[in-house]
Amino acid sequence: MKRLLVTALCSLVFACATPRPGASRTSSLPGHGAITLSVVPNPIVAQRVSGSTYDFPFDVVLRETGGHTVMIREVSANVYAPGGIRVGSESYDASRISSLGYSTSVPANGELRYHFAPRKNVSDDRVFGSIYAEVKVDGVDESGTATSATTTVTVTR
């Protein structure tokens, strides 16, 4: 009975510590530029390249919803293991995004799509299905007012 209670409690802690996949959170001010963010596909499907090397292809889709052009300053991702332990991170600033051939300007009521396919070594493929990432986009509108959006994605194989 004690073991069942401990297992149930641990499951509850992990469930509460892991944000709901696809739930997008936006920070903006009324009357200024605002962005929403989605990641496609969600969950991201890891594709084995060879041995323990995987590609993680996905698109970041940005939509401007406040009626003002937004300049993207950074796209970042933090990867977490169960319990919220950060196991990796990566960020792309505006110059790096531009160097990939993508625009950093989201037109008023417009949309941008960035394709990423980071290649990573995964030492234990049992992590698939239990890790998750928070993807965040930071930008400013033409008046310099900050806006951001964050979403959570999971990874499968």
C-alpha positions in Angstrom: 0.0 0.0 0.0 2.8 2.4 0.9 4.6 1.6 -2.4 1.4 2.4 -4.4 1.0 5.7 -2.5 4.6 6.7 -3.2 4.3 5.8 -6.9 1.1 7.8 -7.2 2.7 10.8 -5.5 5.7 10.7 -7.8 3.5 10.5 -10.8 1.5 13.5 -9.6 4.7 15.5 -9.1 6.0 14.7 -12.6 2.6 15.5 -14.1 2.5 18.9 -12.4 6.1 19.7 -13.3 5.6 19.1 -17.0 3.8 21.9 -18.8 1.0 20.8 -21.1 2.4 20.3 -24.7 1.2 22.9 -27.2 -0.1 25.3 -24.6 1.1 28.7 -25.8 1.7 31.6 -23.4 2.0 35.1 -24.8 3.2 38.3 -23.2 2.3 41.6 -24.9 0.7 45.0 -24.2 -2.7 46.0 -25.7 -2.3 48.3 -28.7 1.1 47.0 -29.6 2.6 44.1 -31.6 1.9 40.6 -30.3 3.0 37.2 -31.4 1.6 33.7 -31.0 3.8 30.7 -31.4 3.3 27.1 -32.4 5.6 24.2 -33.2 4.8 21.8 -35.9 4.8 18.8 -35.5 4.1 18.5 -31.8 5.4 16.1 -30.6 8.6 16.5 -32.6 9.6 13.1 -34.1 13.3 12.3 -33.6 14.8 10.7 -36.8 17.8 8.4 -36.3 20.7 9.4 -38.6 23.1 6.7 -37.4 24.0 5.0 -34.2 23.0 7.5 -31.4 22.8 10.5 -33.7 19.3 11.9 -34.3 17.8 14.8 -36.3 14.9 16.7 -34.7 13.1 18.5 -37.5 10.4 21.0 -36.7 8.9 24.3 -37.8 8.4 27.3 -35.5 5.3 29.2 -36.7 4.9 32.8 -35.6 1.8 34.9 -36.1 1.5 38.6 -35.4 -1.9 39.2 -33.7 -1.7 42.8 -32.5 -1.8 44.6 -35.8 1.8 45.9 -35.6 5.0 44.7 -37.3 7.2 42.7 -34.9 11.0 42.3 -35.2 12.2 38.9 -33.8 15.2 39.2 -31.5 15.6 35.6 -30.5 14.2 32.0 -30.7 15.4 29.7 -27.9 14.7 26.2 -26.7 15.4 24.7 -23.3 15.1 20.9 -23.0 14.0 19.3 -19.7 14.0 15.8 -18.3 11.1 14.7 -15.9 11.0 16.8 -12.8 12.1 20.0 -14.7 15.8 19.2 -14.8 17.3 21.2 -17.7 19.4 18.9 -19.9 20.1 21.2 -22.9 19.5 24.5 -24.5 20.0 26.3 -27.8 19.2 29.9 -29.0 19.2 31.7 -32.3 19.5 35.5 -32.2 18.3 37.7 -35.0 21.6 37.7 -36.9 21.8 33.9 -36.8 18.2 33.6 -38.0 19.0 36.0 -40.9 22.1 34.0 -41.7 19.8 30.9 -42.2 17.9 32.9 -44.9 14.8 33.7 -42.8 13.2 37.1 -42.2 13.1 38.5 -38.7 10.2 40.8 -39.4 6.7 39.5 -38.9 4.3 41.8 -40.7 1.2 43.1 -39.0 -1.3 40.3 -38.9 1.2 38.2 -40.9 3.0 34.9 -40.4 6.6 33.6 -40.5 7.7 30.0 -40.5 11.2 28.9 -39.4 12.4 25.3 -40.1 15.0 23.8 -37.7 16.5 20.4 -37.7 19.2 20.2 -35.0 21.3 17.1 -35.0 22.1 15.8 -31.5 23.7 12.8 -30.0 21.3 10.9 -27.7 23.1 8.5 -25.4 20.0 6.7 -24.2 16.9 6.6 -26.5 14.7 5.7 -23.5 14.4 9.5 -22.9 12.0 9.8 -25.9 8.5 10.3 -24.6 9.7 11.7 -21.2 11.7 14.8 -22.2 10.1 18.1 -23.2 11.2 21.5 -24.4 10.0 25.0 -23.9 10.4 27.1 -27.1 10.4 30.8 -26.6 10.4 33.7 -29.1 11.2 37.3 -28.1 10.6 40.4 -30.2 9.7 44.1 -30.3 7.2 46.1 -32.3 8.0 49.3 -34.2 7.6 51.4 -31.0 10.2 49.2 -29.2 7.6 47.5 -27.0 8.6 43.9 -26.1 6.5 40.9 -26.8 7.1 37.2 -26.4 5.5 33.8 -26.7 6.4 30.4 -25.2 5.1 26.9 -26.0 5.9 23.5 -24.8 6.7 20.5 -27.1 7.4 16.9 -26.4 9.7 14.5 -28.4 9.0 11.0 -29.6 10.7 8.6 -31.9 
